[in-house]
């Protein structure tokens, strides 16, 4: 996490998509490999707004 001007915060994330569990999730629709991190970030925004 990094403080930015204007009361903003940058959150940098990194993930790996290696192994059988990742391969199985990659075939699902909607794809939780993409939607999971976005849901986590949306939760952070909601908590910060409270």
LINRALIN-V909082 format. One record per residue. N is the residue number from 1. RES is the residue in one small letter. SS is DSSP state (hx for helix, st for strand, lp for the rest). PHI is phi as a letter, one per 40 degrees, with the letter a starting at -180 (* if undefined). OMEGA is omega in degrees with one decimal (* if undefined). Layout:
N,RES,SS,PHI,OMEGA ; N,RES,SS,PHI,OMEGA
This chain:
1,x,lp,*,-176.0 ; 2,x,st,b,175.1 ; 3,x,st,c,177.4 ; 4,x,st,b,177.0 ; 5,x,lp,d,176.5 ; 6,x,lp,g,178.3 ; 7,x,lp,g,-179.6 ; 8,x,st,b,177.2 ; 9,x,st,b,174.8 ; 10,x,st,b,176.4 ; 11,x,lp,b,177.4 ; 12,x,lp,b,178.9 ; 13,x,lp,b,175.9 ; 14,x,lp,a,178.9 ; 15,x,lp,b,173.1 ; 16,x,lp,b,179.2 ; 17,x,lp,b,-176.2 ; 18,x,lp,b,174.0 ; 19,x,lp,h,-177.5 ; 20,x,hx,c,179.6 ; 21,x,hx,c,179.2 ; 22,x,hx,c,179.1 ; 23,x,hx,c,178.8 ; 24,x,hx,c,179.7 ; 25,x,hx,c,-177.7 ; 26,x,hx,c,-179.7 ; 27,x,lp,c,-178.1 ; 28,x,lp,c,175.0 ; 29,x,lp,b,-3.1 ; 30,x,lp,c,-172.9 ; 31,x,lp,c,-179.8 ; 32,x,hx,c,177.4 ; 33,x,hx,c,176.8 ; 34,x,hx,c,-174.3 ; 35,x,hx,c,-179.4 ; 36,x,hx,c,178.4 ; 37,x,hx,c,178.7 ; 38,x,hx,c,177.3 ; 39,x,hx,c,178.0 ; 40,x,hx,c,178.6 ; 41,x,hx,c,176.7 ; 42,x,hx,c,176.9 ; 43,x,hx,c,176.3 ; 44,x,hx,c,178.6 ; 45,x,hx,c,178.4 ; 46,x,hx,c,178.7 ; 47,x,hx,c,-180.0 ; 48,x,hx,c,-177.8 ; 49,x,hx,c,-177.8 ; 50,x,lp,c,*
